[in-house]
Amino acid sequence: MTTLHRNAADSLDALIARRLRARREAAGLSAEALGARLGLPAQRIEDFEAARAPVPLFTLARLSEALGVRLAAFFVGTGGKSG
């Protein structure tokens, strides 16, 4: 992976991390409560939110369902084109 691609991936991981935390907090859930909905330890949720671990797409889909948001909520506004 080139440096450009690695930087883009890091930026996307950081964006998803920020949006995940914001959505969880907006839902009034602790990391422990959200993790329990998915069968994950709170530490794993915290790792995702701190961008210490990338969120696998399948897990992100489950997180969006648990938070009651569309999967696109984690990506809208990232510079991609729709349509």
N, C-alpha and C positions, 0 to 999 in steps of 0.2 A: 504494500500500500504506500502510495506516495505521501509526502508530507502534506500536500494540499488536501488529499482525500482524508488523511488522519485528522487534520485540523477541522475539516467539515464534519466528520463523524463525532469528534469531541464536542463541537458546537451543538450538534443535534442532540447528543446525549445530555448536555447541560440544559438545553431548552426543555427537553422532555422532563428532566429532573425538576426544574422550576415549576413547570405546569402541573406535574403530578402533585407536588407539595401544595400548590395553590388550590387545586381541585379537592384534595383531601381535606385541607383546612376549611374550605368553603362548605364542604359536606358535614363539617363538625365531627370528623372522625380522627381518632388517634392513629398512629402508625400501627399500634397493636390491634385496634379494632378493624382497620382495613386489612391487615395481614390475616386476621382470623377469617375474614370473608373469603379469602383465597387459599387458606391453608398454608400461609407463609409466616415465618417469624417476623416480628416487628423490625428486627435488625435488617432483614432483607429489604423491607420497604424503605428504611432509613438509608440503606446503601444506594437504592435507586434514586432517592431524593437528593442525595449528596453527589450523584453522578460517580460514585465509586464503583458501580457496576452498571453496565448497560442493561436496559430492560428488554428482554426478548419480546418479539412481536406478539406471540401468543399470550404472554403474561400481560403485556400492555392492553391487549383486547379484553382480557379478564378484568384488569383494573378499570378500564373505561366502563365496563358493565357494572362493576361493583360501585362505581362512583356515579352512575346514571348519566354519563356523558358519551357523546359519540367519539369514536376512536380519532376522528379528524381533529378533535379539540386539542390534541397534543401536537399537531402539525400545522394547523391553519396559521398563515402569516409567516411561514418559514422561507418564503421566496419561490415556492413551487407554483406552477401554473395549473389551474383547473380548467376543465372544460371541454 
